[in-house]
């Protein structure tokens, strides 16, 4: 195949994937399923356009893609939302993953007639929820959730991959090294977590420092800087025996929590890159699968999927959150249902293939079938389950203003939004009559889906949104002036 033809095929697959994402929007079918289907269709067992059977390359593509997806998810995570649920998220991403792995592993042992270690390997591989799947479904569906459900689910999915990787690698070592000691794995896990968090904190702060200090000559170089820091974070952390995936996610949260040059454009760039990585990753995984090998394992795969979805995940969630009353029974049920499996289990299923383990092909096909079942059943039904459990909220779409502001070094003013509340003393008064500080500059007024250029004689109405450029002190003064008087 010529280089030009390779480019045409790759571009065609990307274009088709982008177009079929509209089907996901209208039908409720998770986009990842459609991307996988496209890969399977053009693969050797489908139309035969592309022959692909390289687990090593698949694993490499998956690692690169997951790092960029996790970093983008971290950038878009609001720390003020994460802080209240941090301890619950950590518990779900560690203890709940372990409980899930054990329950599914024991079930797989009896269903498939495997040894205990072989069954636990399957349990470990499918134990974590998938960040790419959860991020894409919650955000593409614009699903509003009550309380802290959304940040909890996103934090859990972004931080529980390290536990699944650790359990998978540990089980492979026990299968290939009979003399290995189980107790040694727990100290290794603690080391990986601590080093991963510390490296994420350090590299996140370094990224912000560099972005604000080096003053690059071209704006387009700032996304390049962040990409370099993503892979530097992952590689360095792994070399220090930490977990690189966790470090990348933490670095994204740290960077997203602080202001740095071109922050908004960098976040938009990484959002686009995350979608590109999702498409690339799922297309590759689809190519790696041979659909003709799936039918013989459907019955066993369905049994394992049912145990995972209806037993292992709910039991792990309820046991993990048992000591707290922060979440109602309905909220815990919803958390249990949003246990989406996606690319991570399929990528982890390549580890036994590369290790040359017996039953590795069967393990891969079982995991792939479980992921498909989870994504179709859980992914497509999330909005309906949220409504049924009454944990959904009406979505208030954030308006898009015809103005953008990128902070620069040495300029302390920020672009903020203020809405005129009911019974505010500002209602019916002109801007001139309110005597705002000189540092409080109203640059646009949004009223009933229209935008008004402000002047001193403009009369303010209830519900007006003021887009202002102000320092902290002037903003606080204005908020007090606009607040209804008791």
C-alpha positions as CSV (number, residue, x, y, z in Angstrom):
1,X,0.0,0.0,0.0
2,X,1.5,3.4,-1.0
3,X,2.0,6.2,1.4
4,X,-0.7,8.3,-0.3
5,X,-3.2,5.5,-0.1
6,X,-2.4,5.0,3.6
7,X,-3.2,8.7,4.2
8,X,-6.4,8.5,2.2
9,X,-7.6,5.4,4.2
10,X,-6.7,7.0,7.6
11,X,-8.4,10.3,6.6
12,X,-11.4,8.4,5.4
13,X,-11.7,6.4,8.6
14,X,-11.4,9.6,10.7
15,X,-14.0,11.4,8.6
16,X,-16.5,8.5,8.8
17,X,-16.0,8.3,12.6
18,X,-16.7,12.0,12.9
19,X,-19.8,11.7,10.8
20,X,-21.2,8.6,12.6
21,X,-20.8,10.4,15.9
22,X,-24.0,12.2,14.9
23,X,-25.7,8.8,15.0
24,X,-24.6,8.6,18.6
25,X,-26.1,11.9,19.4
26,X,-29.5,11.0,18.0
27,X,-29.7,7.3,18.9
28,X,-28.1,7.2,22.3
29,X,-25.6,4.5,21.2
30,X,-22.2,5.3,22.7
31,X,-19.8,6.7,20.2
32,X,-17.1,4.3,21.2
33,X,-19.3,1.4,20.0
34,X,-19.6,3.0,16.6
35,X,-15.8,3.6,16.4
36,X,-15.1,0.0,17.3
37,X,-17.7,-1.2,14.7
38,X,-16.0,0.8,12.0
39,X,-12.6,-0.8,12.8
40,X,-14.2,-4.3,12.8
41,X,-15.9,-3.6,9.5
42,X,-12.8,-2.6,7.6
43,X,-10.6,-5.2,9.3
44,X,-9.6,-8.6,8.1
45,X,-12.7,-10.3,9.3
46,X,-15.0,-7.6,7.8
47,X,-14.4,-6.1,4.4
48,X,-10.8,-7.1,4.5
49,X,-9.5,-3.7,3.6
50,X,-6.9,-3.6,6.4
51,X,-5.2,-6.6,8.0
52,X,-4.0,-5.8,11.5
53,X,-2.9,-8.2,14.2
54,X,-0.3,-6.4,16.3
55,X,-1.0,-6.3,20.1
56,X,2.2,-4.5,20.8
57,X,1.4,-1.6,18.5
58,X,-2.1,-1.5,19.9
59,X,-0.8,-1.3,23.4
60,X,1.5,1.6,22.4
61,X,-1.3,3.5,20.7
62,X,-3.5,2.9,23.7
63,X,-0.9,4.2,26.2
64,X,-0.4,7.4,24.1
65,X,-4.1,7.9,23.7
66,X,-5.0,7.3,27.3
67,X,-2.4,9.8,28.5
68,X,-3.8,12.5,26.3
69,X,-7.4,11.6,27.3
70,X,-6.6,11.6,31.0
71,X,-4.8,14.9,30.8
72,X,-7.7,16.5,28.9
73,X,-10.1,15.1,31.5
74,X,-7.9,16.5,34.3
75,X,-7.7,20.0,32.7
76,X,-11.5,20.1,32.5
77,X,-12.0,18.9,36.1
78,X,-13.0,21.6,38.5
79,X,-11.0,21.2,41.7
80,X,-13.7,23.0,43.8
81,X,-16.1,20.2,42.7
82,X,-13.6,17.4,43.3
83,X,-12.4,18.4,46.7
84,X,-15.6,17.5,48.6
85,X,-15.7,14.0,47.0
86,X,-12.0,13.3,47.0
87,X,-12.0,10.6,49.7
88,X,-15.0,8.8,48.1
89,X,-13.4,9.0,44.7
90,X,-10.1,7.5,46.0
91,X,-12.0,4.7,47.7
92,X,-13.9,3.9,44.6
93,X,-10.8,3.9,42.4
94,X,-8.9,1.5,44.7
95,X,-11.0,-0.6,47.1
96,X,-14.1,-0.8,44.8
97,X,-11.8,-1.9,41.9
98,X,-10.2,-4.6,44.0
99,X,-13.6,-5.9,45.2
100,X,-14.9,-6.0,41.6
101,X,-11.8,-7.9,40.4
102,X,-12.2,-10.5,43.1
103,X,-15.9,-11.1,42.5
104,X,-15.6,-11.3,38.7
105,X,-12.4,-13.3,39.0
106,X,-14.0,-16.0,41.1
107,X,-17.0,-16.1,38.8
108,X,-14.7,-16.4,35.7
109,X,-12.8,-19.3,37.3
110,X,-16.0,-21.4,37.6
111,X,-17.7,-20.2,34.4
112,X,-14.6,-20.8,32.1
113,X,-13.1,-23.7,34.0
114,X,-9.8,-21.8,34.7
115,X,-7.4,-21.7,37.6
116,X,-8.0,-19.1,40.3
117,X,-5.2,-16.9,39.1
118,X,-6.4,-17.1,35.5
119,X,-9.9,-16.1,36.6
120,X,-8.6,-13.3,38.8
121,X,-6.6,-12.0,35.8
122,X,-9.8,-11.6,33.8
123,X,-11.4,-9.9,36.9
124,X,-8.4,-7.5,37.1
125,X,-8.6,-6.6,33.4
126,X,-12.3,-5.6,33.6
127,X,-12.2,-4.1,37.1
128,X,-11.9,-0.4,36.2
129,X,-14.3,2.0,34.6
130,X,-13.1,3.7,31.5
131,X,-12.3,7.4,31.5
132,X,-12.8,7.9,27.8
133,X,-16.2,6.2,27.9
134,X,-17.4,8.1,31.0
135,X,-16.1,11.5,29.9
136,X,-17.5,11.2,26.4
137,X,-20.9,10.0,27.5
138,X,-21.5,12.4,30.4
139,X,-20.3,15.4,28.4
140,X,-21.7,14.6,25.0
141,X,-25.1,13.9,26.4
142,X,-24.9,17.1,28.5
143,X,-26.3,15.0,31.4
144,X,-27.1,17.1,34.5
145,X,-26.7,15.2,37.8
146,X,-27.7,16.1,41.3
147,X,-25.1,16.8,44.1
148,X,-21.6,15.6,43.5
149,X,-22.4,12.6,41.3
150,X,-20.8,14.0,38.1
151,X,-17.4,15.0,39.6
152,X,-17.3,11.7,41.6
153,X,-17.9,9.6,38.5
154,X,-15.4,11.6,36.4
155,X,-12.8,11.5,39.1
156,X,-13.3,7.8,39.7
157,X,-13.0,6.9,36.0
158,X,-9.9,9.1,35.6
159,X,-8.1,7.7,38.6
160,X,-9.0,4.0,38.8
161,X,-6.9,2.8,35.8
162,X,-3.7,2.6,37.9
163,X,-5.4,0.0,40.2
164,X,-6.5,-2.1,37.3
165,X,-3.1,-1.9,35.7
166,X,-1.4,-2.9,38.9
167,X,-3.7,-5.9,39.5
168,X,-3.3,-7.0,35.9
169,X,0.5,-6.9,35.9
170,X,0.5,-8.5,39.3
171,X,-1.6,-11.4,38.2
172,X,0.5,-11.9,35.1
173,X,3.6,-12.0,37.3
174,X,2.0,-14.6,39.6
175,X,1.1,-16.7,36.5
176,X,4.5,-16.5,34.9
177,X,6.6,-16.5,38.1
178,X,5.2,-19.2,40.5
179,X,7.6,-18.2,43.2
180,X,6.5,-14.5,43.3
181,X,5.1,-13.3,46.7
182,X,1.7,-11.7,46.8
183,X,2.7,-9.5,49.8
184,X,5.3,-7.8,47.7
185,X,2.7,-6.4,45.4
186,X,0.9,-4.3,48.0
187,X,4.0,-2.4,48.9
188,X,4.6,-1.9,45.2
189,X,1.1,-0.5,44.8
190,X,1.5,2.0,47.6
191,X,4.8,3.1,46.0
192,X,3.2,3.5,42.6
193,X,0.3,5.6,44.0
194,X,2.5,7.9,46.1
195,X,5.0,8.5,43.4
196,X,2.3,9.0,40.8
197,X,0.5,11.6,42.9
198,X,3.7,13.5,43.8
199,X,5.0,13.5,40.2
200,X,1.6,14.7,39.0
201,X,1.7,17.6,41.4
202,X,5.2,18.5,40.5
203,X,4.9,18.3,36.8
204,X,1.5,20.1,36.8
205,X,3.1,23.0,38.6
206,X,6.1,23.0,36.3
207,X,3.8,23.1,33.3
208,X,2.0,26.2,34.7
209,X,5.4,27.8,35.6
210,X,6.8,27.3,32.1
211,X,3.6,28.5,30.4
212,X,3.7,31.7,32.3
213,X,7.4,32.4,32.3
214,X,9.1,31.4,29.0
215,X,6.9,33.7,26.9
216,X,6.9,31.8,23.6
217,X,6.9,33.8,20.4
218,X,4.1,31.9,18.8
219,X,0.7,31.1,20.5
220,X,0.6,27.8,18.7
221,X,3.6,26.5,20.7
222,X,1.7,26.4,24.0
223,X,-0.3,23.3,23.1
224,X,3.0,21.7,22.0
225,X,4.5,22.5,25.4
226,X,1.6,20.8,27.2
227,X,1.9,17.7,25.0
228,X,5.6,17.5,25.8
229,X,4.8,17.8,29.5
230,X,2.2,15.1,29.3
231,X,4.6,12.5,28.0
232,X,7.5,13.7,30.2
233,X,5.2,13.3,33.2
234,X,4.2,9.7,32.2
235,X,7.7,8.6,31.2
236,X,9.5,10.1,34.2
237,X,6.9,8.7,36.7
238,X,7.2,5.2,35.3
239,X,11.0,5.4,35.5
240,X,10.6,6.3,39.2
241,X,8.4,3.2,39.7
242,X,5.3,5.3,40.0
243,X,2.0,5.1,38.0
244,X,2.3,7.3,34.9
245,X,-1.5,7.3,34.2
246,X,-2.3,8.7,37.6
247,X,0.5,11.3,37.4
248,X,-0.8,12.5,34.0
249,X,-4.4,12.9,35.4
250,X,-3.2,14.7,38.5
251,X,-1.0,17.0,36.4
252,X,-4.1,17.9,34.3
253,X,-6.1,18.7,37.5
254,X,-3.2,20.8,38.9
255,X,-2.8,22.8,35.6
256,X,-6.5,23.2,35.1
257,X,-6.9,24.6,38.6
258,X,-4.5,27.5,37.9
259,X,-4.3,30.4,35.4
260,X,-1.7,30.3,32.7
261,X,-1.2,31.9,29.4
262,X,-3.7,30.8,26.6
263,X,-5.4,28.5,29.1
264,X,-8.7,28.5,27.3
265,X,-7.2,27.8,23.9
266,X,-5.0,25.0,25.4
267,X,-8.1,23.4,27.0
268,X,-10.0,23.5,23.7
269,X,-7.0,22.1,21.9
270,X,-6.7,19.1,24.3
271,X,-10.5,18.5,24.0
272,X,-10.0,18.1,20.3
273,X,-6.9,15.9,20.8
274,X,-8.8,13.7,23.3
275,X,-11.5,13.1,20.7
276,X,-8.9,12.3,18.1
277,X,-7.3,9.8,20.5
278,X,-10.6,8.2,21.3
279,X,-11.3,7.6,17.6
280,X,-7.8,6.4,16.9
281,X,-7.8,4.1,19.9
282,X,-11.2,2.5,19.3
283,X,-10.6,2.1,15.6
284,X,-7.3,0.3,16.3
285,X,-9.0,-1.9,18.9
286,X,-11.7,-2.7,16.4
287,X,-9.1,-3.7,13.8
288,X,-7.4,-6.0,16.3
289,X,-10.6,-7.9,17.0
290,X,-11.5,-10.9,14.8
291,X,-15.3,-11.0,15.0
292,X,-15.5,-14.7,13.8
293,X,-13.8,-15.6,17.1
294,X,-16.5,-14.0,19.2
295,X,-19.6,-16.3,18.7
296,X,-18.1,-19.3,20.6
297,X,-17.6,-17.2,23.8
298,X,-20.9,-15.3,23.7
299,X,-22.6,-17.4,26.4
300,X,-19.7,-17.3,28.8
301,X,-19.0,-13.7,28.0
302,X,-22.6,-12.7,28.7
303,X,-22.6,-14.5,32.0
304,X,-19.4,-12.7,33.1
305,X,-20.9,-9.4,31.9
306,X,-24.1,-9.9,33.8
307,X,-22.1,-10.7,37.0
308,X,-19.9,-7.6,36.5
309,X,-22.8,-5.2,35.8
310,X,-25.5,-6.5,38.2
311,X,-23.4,-8.0,41.1
312,X,-19.7,-7.1,41.2
313,X,-20.1,-3.4,40.5
314,X,-23.0,-2.7,42.8
315,X,-21.5,-4.8,45.6
316,X,-18.2,-2.9,45.4
317,X,-19.9,0.5,45.3
318,X,-22.2,-0.2,48.2
319,X,-19.4,-1.8,50.4
320,X,-17.0,1.0,49.6
321,X,-19.5,3.8,50.4
322,X,-21.1,1.9,53.3
323,X,-19.4,4.1,56.0
324,X,-20.8,7.3,54.6
325,X,-24.3,8.8,54.4
326,X,-23.1,11.4,51.8
327,X,-25.0,9.5,49.0
328,X,-28.5,8.2,49.0
329,X,-29.4,4.6,48.0
330,X,-30.6,6.0,44.6
331,X,-27.3,7.8,44.1
332,X,-25.3,4.7,44.9
333,X,-27.4,2.7,42.5
334,X,-26.7,5.3,39.8
335,X,-23.0,5.2,40.6
336,X,-23.2,1.4,40.3
337,X,-24.8,1.7,36.9
338,X,-22.2,4.1,35.5
339,X,-19.5,1.4,35.7
340,X,-18.8,1.7,32.0
341,X,-16.1,-0.5,30.5
342,X,-14.2,0.8,27.5
343,X,-10.8,0.9,25.9
344,X,-8.8,0.3,29.1
345,X,-9.9,-3.3,29.6
346,X,-9.3,-4.1,25.9
347,X,-5.8,-2.6,26.1
348,X,-5.1,-4.5,29.3
349,X,-6.2,-7.6,27.6
350,X,-3.2,-7.3,25.2
351,X,-0.9,-7.8,28.2
352,X,-1.5,-11.6,28.5
353,X,-1.1,-11.8,24.7
354,X,2.3,-10.2,24.8
355,X,3.2,-12.3,27.9
356,X,2.5,-15.4,25.9
357,X,0.0,-16.8,28.5
358,X,-2.2,-19.8,27.8
359,X,-5.9,-18.8,27.2
360,X,-4.7,-15.3,26.3
361,X,-6.8,-15.3,23.1
362,X,-9.9,-16.4,25.0
363,X,-9.3,-13.8,27.6
364,X,-9.0,-11.1,25.0
365,X,-12.3,-12.1,23.3
366,X,-14.1,-12.4,26.6
367,X,-13.0,-9.0,27.7
368,X,-13.9,-7.5,24.3
369,X,-17.4,-9.0,24.5
370,X,-17.8,-7.7,28.1
371,X,-16.8,-4.2,27.1
372,X,-19.3,-4.2,24.2
373,X,-22.1,-5.5,26.4
374,X,-21.3,-2.9,29.1
375,X,-21.1,0.0,26.6
376,X,-24.4,-0.9,24.9
377,X,-26.4,-1.7,28.0
378,X,-25.1,0.8,30.4
379,X,-23.9,3.6,28.1
380,X,-27.0,3.9,26.1
381,X,-29.3,3.8,29.1
382,X,-27.5,6.2,31.5
383,X,-29.9,9.2,30.8
384,X,-33.0,7.0,31.3
385,X,-31.6,5.4,34.5
386,X,-30.7,8.9,35.8
387,X,-34.3,10.0,35.2
388,X,-35.8,6.8,36.6
389,X,-33.7,7.2,39.8
390,X,-34.5,10.9,39.9
391,X,-30.9,12.0,40.1
392,X,-30.9,14.0,36.9
393,X,-31.1,17.8,36.6
394,X,-32.3,20.0,33.8
395,X,-29.4,21.3,31.7
396,X,-28.7,25.0,31.6
397,X,-26.5,25.5,28.6
398,X,-23.8,28.1,29.2
399,X,-24.2,30.9,26.7
400,X,-21.5,31.6,24.2
401,X,-20.4,35.3,24.1
402,X,-19.0,37.0,21.1
403,X,-15.9,37.9,23.1
404,X,-12.9,36.0,24.5
405,X,-10.2,36.9,27.0
406,X,-6.8,35.4,27.5
407,X,-5.0,36.6,30.7
408,X,-1.4,37.7,30.2
409,X,1.3,38.1,32.7
410,X,1.2,41.3,34.7
411,X,-2.5,41.9,34.1
412,X,-4.5,41.0,37.2
413,X,-8.0,41.8,35.9
414,X,-10.3,38.9,35.0
415,X,-13.3,38.4,32.7
416,X,-16.3,37.5,34.9
417,X,-20.1,37.2,34.5
418,X,-22.6,38.8,36.9
419,X,-26.3,38.3,36.7
420,X,-28.8,40.9,38.0
421,X,-30.9,39.0,40.6
422,X,-34.5,39.6,41.4
423,X,-35.2,42.5,43.7
424,X,-31.7,43.9,43.1
425,X,-31.4,47.6,43.7
426,X,-29.7,47.9,40.3
427,X,-33.0,47.0,38.5
428,X,-34.3,50.0,36.7
429,X,-31.2,52.1,37.2
430,X,-28.7,53.1,34.6
431,X,-25.1,52.1,34.7
432,X,-24.1,55.7,35.4
433,X,-26.3,55.8,38.5
434,X,-24.7,52.8,40.1
435,X,-21.2,54.5,40.4
436,X,-19.2,51.4,39.9
437,X,-15.4,51.6,40.6
438,X,-13.2,52.6,37.6
439,X,-11.6,49.2,37.8
440,X,-15.0,47.6,37.1
441,X,-15.5,47.7,33.4
442,X,-18.8,46.4,31.8
443,X,-17.9,45.4,28.3
444,X,-21.1,43.5,27.2
445,X,-24.7,43.0,28.5
446,X,-26.6,39.8,27.6
447,X,-30.3,40.2,27.6
448,X,-32.9,37.7,26.2
449,X,-30.5,36.1,23.8
450,X,-29.3,39.5,22.6
451,X,-26.1,41.4,23.3
452,X,-26.1,45.0,24.1
453,X,-23.0,47.3,24.0
454,X,-23.0,49.2,27.3
455,X,-23.1,52.9,27.9
456,X,-23.7,55.0,30.9
457,X,-27.4,55.6,30.0
458,X,-28.3,51.9,29.6
459,X,-31.0,50.8,32.1
460,X,-30.4,47.4,33.7
461,X,-33.1,44.8,33.9
462,X,-33.7,41.8,36.1
463,X,-31.9,38.8,34.6
464,X,-29.3,40.8,32.7
465,X,-25.9,39.2,32.6
466,X,-23.0,41.6,32.8
467,X,-19.7,40.5,31.2
468,X,-17.2,42.6,33.1
469,X,-13.5,43.0,33.2
470,X,-12.5,43.7,36.8
471,X,-10.0,43.1,39.6
472,X,-10.9,41.2,42.7
473,X,-11.7,44.1,44.9
474,X,-13.9,46.0,42.4
475,X,-15.7,42.8,41.6
476,X,-16.5,42.1,45.3
477,X,-17.8,45.7,45.7
478,X,-20.1,45.3,42.6
479,X,-21.5,42.0,43.8
480,X,-22.5,43.7,47.1
481,X,-24.1,46.6,45.2
482,X,-26.1,44.2,43.0
483,X,-27.2,41.9,45.9
484,X,-30.8,42.4,47.0
485,X,-31.1,44.4,50.2
486,X,-32.9,42.7,53.1
